[in-house]
């Protein structure tokens, strides 16, 4: 318990936000300006969530199909 398992859509969102951030941080914009101009209009996340996403570990190489589904019977 305690560790939350994240799905493929979360990993994609983290990748997209980090890509947008990396693209604009080189131009000298502040983090708040990047969030306000480029992240918030697309993802509508708070500034705090934006910082948490930036700190999120890089998504693992596991695919969504590597996770158990409701249809798995556990007999592998």
Secondary structure, DSSP 8 states (H G I E B T S, - for coil): -------HHHHHHHHHHHHHHHHHHTTT--HHHHIIIIIHHHH---HHHHHHHHHS----S--GGGS--TT--S--
